[in-house]
Amino acid sequence: MIEAGLKKHLSQALSTKVMAVRRGTHSPAVVYNVITDDIEQTLSGHDAQSTVRIQIDCFHNSYKDVKQLEQAVKNALHNHTGPLGGQPCQRVVMETRRDGFDNRADTFRSIMQFAIYQ
């Protein structure tokens, strides 16, 4: 399961809590979730390659700190090749990034999308 590999990889690369679902208003935090898990199809049938799109949200108390956390996540993942936390991975590519603010938790937020090619 690529999510387990992603969590392991990010937990080793960052000194911040990494989780699948944000519980409470903990900050700093890195939260990931699967957007899509596409199975490649060809006219010959199922292809062994798949592309998983992951959204990663970074939360921190200040804009400067959330941007530093965002950069650490990008450094850990963008253009990564080889196994991802022990899971098969050909390459990870960052596709999009945008800023946000979580009013409920009064924290700054960075929202990134990555494609993981398996």
Residue frames as qw, qx, qy, qz and C-alpha x, y, z in Angstrom:
[[0.000, 0.891, 0.454, 0.000, 0.00, 0.00, 0.00],
 [0.454, 0.499, -0.013, 0.738, 1.61, 3.23, -1.18],
 [0.332, -0.835, -0.050, -0.436, 0.11, 5.27, 1.69],
 [0.829, -0.533, 0.030, 0.166, 2.13, 3.28, 4.25],
 [0.744, 0.134, 0.103, 0.647, 5.29, 3.80, 2.21],
 [0.134, 0.732, 0.109, 0.659, 4.57, 7.52, 1.85],
 [0.552, -0.804, -0.018, -0.218, 4.01, 7.94, 5.60],
 [0.867, -0.323, 0.074, 0.372, 7.20, 6.04, 6.41],
 [0.595, 0.374, 0.128, 0.699, 9.24, 8.05, 3.89],
 [0.050, -0.786, -0.070, -0.612, 7.93, 11.43, 5.08],
 [0.704, -0.706, -0.040, -0.061, 8.25, 10.49, 8.77],
 [0.829, -0.166, 0.074, 0.530, 11.92, 9.68, 8.21],
 [0.445, 0.435, 0.167, 0.765, 12.55, 12.90, 6.24],
 [0.170, -0.689, -0.084, -0.699, 10.63, 15.35, 8.47],
 [0.209, -0.006, -0.727, 0.653, 10.63, 16.19, 12.15],
 [0.447, -0.031, 0.081, -0.890, 6.88, 16.86, 11.96],
 [0.522, 0.145, 0.779, -0.316, 3.93, 14.60, 12.71],
 [0.291, 0.161, -0.663, -0.671, 2.70, 12.87, 9.52],
 [0.398, 0.199, 0.794, -0.415, -0.86, 11.51, 9.46],
 [0.105, 0.300, 0.810, 0.492, -3.58, 10.33, 7.11],
 [0.214, -0.765, -0.502, -0.341, -6.34, 12.31, 8.82],
 [0.111, 0.409, -0.347, 0.837, -5.88, 15.50, 10.80],
 [0.518, -0.559, -0.642, 0.084, -7.10, 14.96, 14.32],
 [0.366, -0.762, -0.262, 0.466, -7.73, 18.14, 16.24],
 [0.269, 0.961, -0.017, 0.066, -5.78, 21.29, 15.53],
 [0.760, -0.414, 0.226, 0.447, -2.21, 20.02, 16.04],
 [0.480, 0.856, -0.087, 0.170, 0.37, 22.25, 14.45],
 [0.346, 0.467, -0.555, -0.595, 2.77, 21.69, 12.81],
 [0.718, 0.102, 0.670, -0.158, 1.33, 18.75, 10.92],
 [0.216, 0.320, -0.686, -0.616, 1.56, 17.04, 7.54],
 [0.653, 0.226, 0.595, -0.409, -1.62, 15.33, 6.36],
 [0.092, 0.252, -0.762, -0.590, -1.88, 13.14, 3.25],
 [0.665, 0.283, 0.573, -0.386, -4.79, 11.56, 1.39],
 [0.355, 0.078, 0.779, 0.510, -5.30, 9.73, -1.87],
 [0.386, 0.423, -0.032, -0.820, -7.07, 11.75, -4.55],
 [0.857, 0.343, -0.145, -0.357, -7.06, 9.06, -7.25],
 [0.489, -0.374, 0.776, 0.138, -5.49, 5.65, -7.75],
 [0.695, 0.527, -0.154, -0.464, -5.70, 5.06, -11.49],
 [0.712, -0.110, 0.662, 0.207, -4.97, 1.69, -13.00],
 [0.175, 0.510, -0.505, -0.674, -3.55, 2.04, -16.50],
 [0.756, 0.315, 0.553, -0.155, -5.56, 0.27, -19.17],
 [0.027, 0.412, -0.632, -0.655, -4.49, -0.63, -22.69],
 [0.734, 0.219, -0.292, -0.574, -6.27, -2.33, -25.56],
 [0.553, 0.199, -0.807, 0.058, -4.49, -5.49, -24.45],
 [0.673, -0.530, -0.515, 0.008, -5.93, -5.20, -20.94],
 [0.515, -0.854, -0.011, 0.069, -4.56, -4.17, -17.55],
 [0.508, 0.627, -0.380, 0.453, -1.11, -2.58, -17.44],
 [0.703, -0.313, -0.478, 0.424, 1.05, -3.19, -14.36],
 [0.264, 0.117, -0.175, 0.941, 1.81, 0.54, -14.02],
 [0.189, -0.799, -0.569, -0.042, -0.46, 2.76, -11.96],
 [0.191, 0.403, -0.129, 0.886, -0.49, 6.44, -11.05],
 [0.385, -0.650, -0.604, 0.252, -1.57, 7.50, -7.57],
 [0.085, 0.627, -0.001, 0.774, -2.35, 11.16, -6.95],
 [0.522, -0.453, -0.564, 0.451, -1.80, 12.27, -3.38],
 [0.069, -0.852, -0.047, -0.517, -2.75, 15.55, -1.72],
 [0.616, -0.210, -0.460, 0.604, -0.43, 16.64, 1.08],
 [0.173, -0.889, -0.149, -0.396, -1.46, 19.48, 3.37],
 [0.514, 0.046, -0.460, 0.722, 1.04, 21.22, 5.64],
 [0.342, -0.854, -0.302, -0.248, -0.22, 23.14, 8.68],
 [0.555, -0.054, -0.352, 0.751, 1.77, 25.57, 10.81],
 [0.197, -0.758, -0.446, 0.433, 1.20, 28.63, 13.01],
 [0.003, -0.751, 0.142, 0.645, 2.97, 31.13, 10.76],
 [0.712, 0.678, -0.023, -0.180, 3.20, 31.67, 7.02],
 [0.170, 0.746, -0.643, 0.000, 6.99, 31.52, 7.11],
 [0.424, -0.305, 0.834, -0.179, 6.96, 28.20, 8.99],
 [0.789, 0.341, 0.455, -0.233, 4.36, 26.59, 6.72],
 [0.583, 0.759, -0.258, -0.131, 6.45, 27.59, 3.67],
 [0.039, -0.612, 0.786, -0.078, 9.54, 25.97, 5.25],
 [0.618, -0.021, 0.750, -0.236, 7.55, 22.81, 5.98],
 [0.749, 0.595, 0.139, -0.257, 6.20, 22.83, 2.41],
 [0.371, 0.758, -0.532, -0.071, 9.76, 23.06, 1.07],
 [0.309, -0.403, 0.847, -0.155, 10.86, 20.15, 3.27],
 [0.746, 0.259, 0.563, -0.243, 8.01, 17.99, 1.91],
 [0.639, 0.737, -0.121, -0.183, 8.87, 19.03, -1.65],
 [0.090, 0.701, -0.707, 0.005, 12.55, 18.19, -1.07],
 [0.494, -0.200, 0.822, -0.202, 11.59, 14.78, 0.30],
 [0.672, 0.359, 0.625, -0.170, 9.25, 13.85, -2.57],
 [0.530, 0.785, -0.039, -0.319, 9.63, 15.83, -5.80],
 [0.561, 0.632, -0.527, -0.092, 11.60, 13.82, -8.39],
 [0.531, -0.413, 0.717, -0.184, 12.14, 10.99, -5.90],
 [0.739, 0.296, -0.525, -0.301, 12.95, 7.72, -7.68],
 [0.333, 0.182, -0.889, 0.256, 13.15, 4.23, -6.25],
 [0.411, -0.458, -0.785, 0.075, 11.22, 2.62, -3.39],
 [0.230, -0.558, 0.059, -0.795, 9.05, 4.92, -1.29],
 [0.530, -0.402, 0.510, -0.545, 9.21, 3.69, 2.30],
 [0.375, -0.144, 0.916, -0.017, 9.70, 0.16, 1.00],
 [0.628, 0.535, 0.501, -0.259, 6.86, 0.37, -1.55],
 [0.569, 0.198, 0.511, 0.613, 7.54, 0.18, -5.31],
 [0.146, 0.902, 0.162, -0.373, 7.84, 3.58, -6.97],
 [0.692, 0.405, 0.243, 0.546, 9.27, 4.72, -10.29],
 [0.251, 0.229, -0.038, 0.940, 9.07, 8.49, -9.70],
 [0.114, -0.743, -0.562, 0.346, 7.22, 11.11, -7.65],
 [0.248, 0.315, 0.244, 0.883, 6.39, 14.46, -9.26],
 [0.033, 0.511, 0.467, -0.721, 4.85, 17.53, -7.64],
 [0.242, 0.518, 0.658, 0.490, 2.00, 18.75, -9.86],
 [0.107, -0.769, -0.236, -0.584, 0.41, 21.69, -8.03],
 [0.409, -0.238, -0.533, 0.701, 0.78, 23.87, -4.94],
 [0.135, -0.688, -0.247, -0.668, -1.40, 26.53, -3.35],
 [0.107, 0.128, -0.588, 0.791, -1.67, 28.41, -0.09],
 [0.466, -0.566, -0.554, -0.395, -4.56, 28.40, 2.31],
 [0.107, -0.334, 0.542, -0.764, -5.63, 29.20, 5.83],
 [0.433, -0.355, -0.828, -0.025, -7.54, 26.98, 8.26],
 [0.268, -0.563, 0.047, -0.781, -9.90, 29.33, 10.13],
 [0.830, -0.440, -0.272, -0.210, -11.07, 26.60, 12.48],
 [0.850, -0.265, -0.168, 0.423, -7.54, 25.92, 13.75],
 [0.053, -0.985, 0.107, 0.120, -6.19, 29.44, 13.08],
 [0.626, -0.380, 0.522, 0.437, -3.24, 27.96, 11.14],
 [0.346, 0.643, -0.427, -0.534, -1.63, 28.56, 7.78],
 [0.832, 0.126, 0.538, -0.047, -1.94, 25.79, 5.23],
 [0.168, 0.531, -0.631, -0.540, -0.05, 24.69, 2.13],
 [0.839, 0.234, 0.412, -0.266, -1.83, 22.30, -0.24],
 [0.066, 0.545, -0.719, -0.426, 0.28, 20.21, -2.63],
 [0.921, 0.220, 0.177, -0.270, -0.57, 17.51, -5.13],
 [0.148, -0.540, 0.788, 0.257, 1.89, 14.81, -6.14],
 [0.889, 0.261, -0.211, -0.310, 1.70, 12.05, -8.75],
 [0.470, -0.471, 0.747, 0.011, 3.33, 8.78, -7.72],
 [0.726, 0.412, -0.429, -0.344, 4.17, 6.56, -10.68],
 [0.699, -0.357, 0.604, -0.139, 4.40, 2.92, -9.64]]
